[in-house]
Amino acid sequence: MMTRLVPKVFFERMSEGLDLFVNGLGFAVLHQEGSLAVVGRDGAKAYIVESPEYAAKDRPEIAIETDTIAELYKEISARRPDLLHPNSKVVAKKPWGAQEFAVLDKTHVCVVFRQW
């Protein structure tokens, strides 16, 4: 049985990844050593890796499914309105049936919050 997919997200500087996930999305640092940090909140986790080489090659879009999208939107939009994605800055029902909003950091990492 598979229980969790944990993405590895590359940033030019560790501070950029921690700004998005910790300061912006309310994750906690679970472990940090050298160029790696593990962050988590509720059942979501990510590996933040400082690597200018790989950050230049990949700016991912990550989806986090939730059953409390309105609460998350209220929290994140109050804490960091600057992170709200210009094309998805409010919770809206998408053509595929999910309620979604997204954040986009200055490095162009996109995190979509989705409630089915």
C-alpha positions in Angstrom: 0.0 0.0 0.0 1.3 3.4 -0.9 0.6 6.1 1.7 2.4 9.3 0.6 4.2 10.9 -2.3 6.8 13.4 -1.1 8.2 15.8 -3.7 11.7 17.1 -3.8 11.7 20.8 -4.7 15.0 22.5 -5.7 15.7 26.1 -4.9 18.7 28.3 -5.7 18.9 29.2 -2.0 17.4 27.3 1.0 15.9 30.6 2.3 13.6 30.7 -0.8 12.2 27.3 -0.1 11.7 28.0 3.5 10.0 31.3 2.8 7.4 29.6 0.6 6.7 26.5 2.7 7.3 27.7 6.3 6.6 31.5 6.1 4.0 31.3 3.4 2.2 27.9 3.8 2.7 27.3 7.5 4.8 24.1 7.2 7.2 23.3 10.0 10.8 22.3 9.6 11.0 18.7 10.6 14.7 18.3 9.8 17.4 20.5 8.3 21.0 19.6 7.5 23.3 21.1 4.9 21.4 21.6 1.6 18.3 19.6 2.7 15.3 20.5 4.7 12.3 18.3 5.3 9.1 20.3 5.9 5.6 19.1 6.9 2.2 20.1 7.8 -0.7 17.8 8.6 -0.2 14.9 6.2 1.8 16.9 3.6 5.6 16.8 3.4 8.2 18.1 1.0 12.0 17.9 0.7 13.5 21.3 0.1 16.9 21.1 -1.5 19.4 23.9 -2.2 20.8 23.4 -5.6 21.2 26.3 -8.0 21.9 23.8 -10.9 18.6 21.9 -10.5 16.6 24.9 -9.5 17.5 26.4 -12.9 16.2 23.3 -14.7 12.9 22.7 -12.9 10.1 24.9 -11.4 7.4 22.4 -10.4 3.7 22.6 -9.9 2.7 20.7 -6.8 -0.9 19.9 -5.8 -2.1 19.5 -2.2 -5.5 18.0 -1.7 -7.5 19.1 1.3 -10.9 19.0 2.9 -10.6 22.4 4.4 -9.9 24.7 1.4 -11.8 27.7 2.7 -9.8 27.6 5.9 -6.5 27.2 4.2 -7.3 30.1 1.8 -8.3 32.4 4.6 -5.1 31.6 6.5 -2.7 31.8 3.5 -4.3 34.9 1.9 -4.1 36.7 5.3 -0.5 35.7 6.0 1.0 36.1 2.5 -1.4 37.7 -0.1 1.7 38.3 -2.2 2.0 34.5 -2.9 -1.5 34.2 -4.4 -1.2 33.0 -8.0 -2.4 35.8 -10.4 -4.5 33.2 -12.4 -5.9 31.4 -9.4 -6.0 33.9 -6.5 -9.4 33.0 -5.2 -11.1 29.7 -4.4 -13.1 28.7 -7.5 -14.7 25.6 -8.9 -12.8 24.4 -11.9 -14.3 22.7 -15.0 -13.1 19.3 -13.7 -15.2 19.7 -10.5 -12.6 20.6 -7.9 -12.4 23.8 -5.8 -9.0 25.3 -6.2 -6.7 28.2 -5.5 -2.9 28.4 -6.0 0.2 30.2 -4.8 3.2 31.1 -6.9 6.5 32.2 -5.3 9.2 34.5 -6.8 11.1 31.5 -8.1 7.9 30.3 -10.0 7.2 27.2 -7.8 3.4 26.8 -7.9 1.4 25.0 -5.2 -2.2 24.3 -6.0 -4.7 23.6 -3.2 -7.5 21.4 -4.3 -10.7 20.1 -2.7 -12.8 17.5 -4.5 
